[in-house]
Amino acid sequence: MSNDLDLARMRRDRHKKVVDALDAQGLVAAVLLGQPAVAYAVGARAPAADAARAAHQRMIAIVSADGDAPHLYTTFPEGVPPELPADHVHGALSVEWSEGAEALRDALPDGPIALDEYTMPIHAALDGREIADATALLSTCKIVKTADELECIRRAQSLNEEAMLAVEPLVAPAVRGTELSGAFLRRIFELGATANTVDPIWQVMPARVADGPYSATGDVVFPTPTTDRQLAAGDVIWVDTGIEYEGYASDFGCTFVAGGPEARHRDQAVRWREIVDRCFDVLKPGATAGDLVRAASRDERRRPWLPHLYLAHGIGTNSAEMPLVGTDLGDDFDDTLVLAPGMVLVFEPVVWDDGEAGFRAEEIVAVTDDGYERLSARDGGPRG
């Protein structure tokens, strides 16, 4: 973790991106209720909250197109970035009620705005206002990462991978998935992670699709919640974990085999590596997501990824964000998505042999001026 990282510079760069995007679309302000959106545009953070309370304790940000410092409404002043002026930090607004929604409305400048989430009182309070989609606006800002953002993702992934080293020796028959979660969560915070964004998944995969959880699509189901079921010798375990460093997510996927992998598991891992390497052969600025899809599919009987997920997805302040590669939006969408330096991709193909389960792992890369750079250091296995 020796690479240069300047968090204040990162926040300034992100704020400028949002201001420029507002100006380009003729909008006077962005009103942000989604917590990853607020974290991106303002650099603020809030403690995790359970689902029943998260909406009532969330931060709200107003970013204006005039370039002035954002206004932040929060119950957690400790999470406010130090450069935000004190008179731009306010107490939380309960926008699930008319009083809070109207106070938010009254704080807005006149003119068209962007908004990422509604509550019914906000909908009523903003009736008649011209409103654009702030989620789409932020996607254009977030898709290309700065050097500081790339370093945060690299550090988050490094912590995730290092924590997994403490879990790997524990994967054995009679161990429960909940025990693995406890070991992982304890270790990530010892190492300096700032949040856990994905409940650790240790999914025992069926040998056949028909043996597993019900699948409406006829394909293998992943992910499902971790349970306290004891592992058995030979269990194929698909792993998925995600932690944050300074607001940026990581994504670690691998395949464990309780009791150790056999030849068929190693063969599946080799085939997975070949799929990813074919993608890497065409991965460079100017290539399209369609090029990646065709490279991954070239030697396969079927598309080698879960159809309800992706061949690859972006990552940043969200654990999955643009660019999205190989989705159900189809080939035309993939061919219009052109790769550029600073884009980040998490590749997650799947090799599945019905009757012998399958292999899944994830690898993170950033597009560079002339190719790509790995942000993850470990491949997926197999291990056990």
Protein Blocks (a to p, Z undefined) as FASTA:
>chain_A
ZZccdfklmmmmmmmmmmmmmmmnopabdcdfbfklmmmmnopacddddfklmmmmcccd
dddfklpacddddfblklpcfklcfklcccdddfkbfklmmmmmmmpcedddddfbdcfk
lmmmmgoiacddfklmmmmmmmpccfklmmmmmmmmmmmmmmmmmmmmmgcghiafklmm
mmmmmmmmmnopabdfbdcddddddfbfklmccdfkopacddddddfbdcdehiacdddd
dddeehiacdddddddehiaafklmmmmmmmmmmmmmmmmmgcghiafklmmmmmmmmpc
bdcbdfklcfbdcddjbfbdcddehianbjmlmmmmccdehiacddddddddehiapadd
dddddddfklcadfbfbdfbjcZZ
